[in-house]
Amino acid sequence: MRHIHSPIYYQTHHGRIITRETERGRLRLASLITGTVFVVEVIGAFLTNSLALLGDAGHMLTHLMALLISLAASITASMPPTKTKTFGFYRLEILAALFNAATLFLITLWIFNKGYQRLLQPEEVKSGQMFLVACIGLIANISCALILWEGSDGSLNIRSAFLHMLGDTFSSLCVVLGAVVIYYKNWYFIDPGLAMFLCLFIMIWVYTLTREAVDILLEATPKEVDPHKVIEALVQLDGIKDVHDIHLWVITSGMYAISAHIVVEDIMVSRTLPILDRINHLLRDKFNISHTVVQFETEA
């Protein structure tokens, strides 16, 4: 088994070098900002009687967890394997994701139910304070998106967190606009309506997260990798006559593994090393597969 481990740095499409420690620092800062504003929005939601703020806080919680999962993935990637855990601790990220999804599902159901009751009997909302708290959330989300933006074109991990923050920015903008409408029109039904709308976004995120986590635990084929294209690319390499018994699976998010039988000419074992190097580099560069298990065999 040969591994090509994740490098300690990567290069963005603009040519800038970003180290993994810098990546983790950005994720920590974004997590701190998001977590702080989440607490502010929860407190503000109860003080202003705004379900929309509470829904936005729930949406922010989903992205806080996404940031923490990305941070955990970056940290665990540097942890060495042990005798009893030869792949290391990558699956801790997946277990945490499933726990987070289950918790968010229950919270979202509660908010959605409260929103439905509030639609039937609208209650007064302190729209001025709601607007101020929502603006704080919007500024925080824009700040986090800017923090993560530079590395988003070079790291799948950062890109995922960046896209989550863009989604949270949109939800905060909706709450800000809702607060303005309530202030001028006194349409209090907008508040629970926005809360239920944001709950739908959270449910989509929970469903996607749960499906991806279950697929990883079931060792499903990565959705970004087509096994047929992998085989087509491998058989074009010098020295390879055929490929069969191929298996592709996900170790953790963004980390793929493959096992395959490679048919070569009847040559000495030492002559397969250059072929193995070509296989490893092709799989890493073209398909982002960093863990390979190759069995060489001949047609005989």
N, C-alpha and C positions, 0 to 999 in steps of 0.2 A: 504494500500500500504506500503510495507516494502522495504527499500533501504539498500544495502551494499555499502557504499561510497568508492571511491578510497582511498587507504591508503596513508599516507604521505611518505612512503618509499616502496621499493620493493627489492627483493633478486635476484641476477643474478644466472645463472646455476653454476657459480664457487663459490657461497656462499657469495659473496661480497654484503653488504647492500648499496644501493644508495637511497638517499632521493630525493623527488620530487623537492626540491629547487636546489639540485645538477644537476638534469636533466635539469631544466630550465637554470641554469648557463651554461651548456655545449651547449645547443641550442642557447643561446645568443651569446656565443663566436664563434660558428660555423657560425651563421648568420652574425656577424660582419666581420669575415674573408671573407666569400663568397661575401657579399655586397661590400667590399672594392675591391676585385679582379674583380668583375663584372664591376665596374667603370673603373678600370685599363685596362681591356680588351676592353671595348667600346672605350676608348680614343686611345688605341694602335691599334685598328682595323682601325680607321680613319687615324691615322698617318702612318700606314704601307700599307694602301689600301688593307687590307686583309678581305675578306668576311668570311673566315674560322674562324678567330678570333671573328668576329661579331656573327657568328653562335654559337661559343662556349660560347660567352657572353650570348646569348639568352638561351642556354642550362643551363648555370649557373644561369640565372635568374629564370628558372623553379624550380631549386633546392633551390634557396634562398627563393622563395615563399613557397616551401614545408617545409623548416625549420621554416619559420615564422608561417605557419599554425600549425605545430607541437607545436611551442612555445605558440601560441594562445590557442590551445587545452589544454595545460598543465596549463595555467593561468586561463582560463575560468572554468576549472574543479574545481578550488578552490573558485569560486565566488558563494555566496549564492543565492538561488532563491528568487524571489519577489512575491507579491500577484498576479501580473498580468503575471508573467513569472515563472510558478511553476517548470519548468524544467531548469531554469537558462538561461544562454546566450550561450549555446553550439552551437546553429545553426548559430551564427555569423561566426564561422569557415567555415561553408558550404557556406554561402553567399559570403564570401571573396574568397573562392576557385573558385566559379563560375565566379566572376569578374576577377580573375587572369587568368583563362582559356580563357575567351573571349579576354582579352588584349593580351595574348601570341599568340593566334590564328592569330590576325591581324599582329602582329610583325613578326611572322614566315612566313606568306604569303608574306610580303614585302621582307624579306631576301631571300626567295626561288625565287621570281621573279628577284631580282637583280642577284642572282647566275646564273639563266638561261641566262640572258642577257650577263653576264660576260663569260659564256661558249662559246657563239657565237662569242664574241670579247674579248679574254683574255687580261688582263691588267697586267702591271708589279707590283710585290709585293716586298716590302722590307723584304726579308726572314730572314735576320739576326735579325732585331728588332722583327719580328713576332715570331721567335724562343724564344727570351728572354721573351717576354710577355707570350707566351704559357707555358714556363717553370714556370713562376710565378704562373699561374693558376693551373698547375699540382701540384706544391708543396703545394699550398693552399688547393686543394681538398684532397690530401693525409693527410694533417694536420687535416682537418675537419673530415675525416673518422676515424682517430686515436682518435680524441676527443670523437666521438660518439660510438666507437667500444665497449668499456667496458660495457656500459649499454644496448647494442643492443640485448642481449639475455634475458633480463628481462623485457623490456618495448616495447610494440607494437609501441608506439609513437616514441621512439628513434630508433627502428629497421627500421621503415619506412624512417626516415631522413637519417640513415646510408646507406641504399640501394640507396637512391637518390645520395648521395655523391660518392658512388662507380661508378654509371653511369656517373657522371660528371668527375670523374677521367679518365675513359675510353675515353671520348670525348676530354679532354685536351691532353691525350697521342696521339690521332690521329692527333691533330693539330701540336703537336711538331714534330711528324714523317713527317707530310706534309711539314712543314717548312724546314726540313733537305733535303727532296727530291727536293723542289723548289730551295734551295740554290745550290745544286750540279748539277741539271739537267735543271734548268730554265723551268720546266714544270708548267707554270702559271695556266693552266687549273685545276690543282689539288686544288687550293684555292677555286674557286667557287664550284667544285665538293664536297669538304669536307663540305662546307657551306650547300649545298643542302642535303647532307647525314645527317648532324646534325639536319637540319630542320625536317627530317622524325622522328628522335628520339623525338623532341619536340612535334610533332603532336601526336605521340603515347601517350606521357605523358598527353597532353591536352585532348585527347579523354578519357583516363582512368580516369582522374580527373573529367571531366564533367559527365561521366557515374556514377561514385561513388557518386558525389554530388547530382545528380538528383535522384538516388536510395534512398539516405537518405531523401531527401525532400518528396519523395513519400512513405516513411516509408516502404521500401522493406525489405524482410527478409535478415538478414546478410548472406553473401555468405559463411562465415566460419562455419555457424551453420545449421545443418540438423534438421528440426522440428520433423521428425520421430524418430531420435535418442534421441531428448529431451524427447519425450513422452515415449520411451522405458526406458530411465533412470529414469524418474519420477515414473512410475508404479512399479518399483522395490523397491521403498522406503517403509519402514514399515508404515502401516496405510493408504496407498493410494490404492484404488480399481480401479480407472479409471481416465483418463484425456481427456478432450475434449474442444472444442472452444478455441484452443490455437492460439495466435497471437504473432509473433515475429517482432520486428522492430529495426531500428538503430536511436538513439537519435543524436549522432555525431560519428565521426570516432573512433572506438574502444569501444564505449559505447552502449550496447545492452539492450533492454527492452523486457519483456514478460508479457502477460496476459493469464490466463488459468482458467478453471473450474476444480476443483479437487474433485473427488468423494471419500468420506470417510464413515465410519460407522456412525450411528446415535449417536453421542457423544456430550458431553458438549463443548461449544465454547472454554473454557480454555484448553481442551485437544488437540485442534488443533495447539496450539502454538509450541510444540515440532516438529510437522509435518512441520509447516511453516519454522522453523529454518533449518530443514534438506533440505527442498526444496531450500531455499536461498543459503545455502552453496554448494549444488550440482550444482546449476546453475552458481554460481560464479566460483567455482573451475574447473569444467569440460567444461563449455561453455562460460565463461567470460561474463555472463549476470548479471548485477549489480542492475537492477531495475525490481522488480517483482510486479505484481498485481494478487492476487490469490483470487478466490471465491470458498469457500468450500460448498459442497452440498452432500446430501445423495441420495441413489438410489430411495428412496421413492419420 
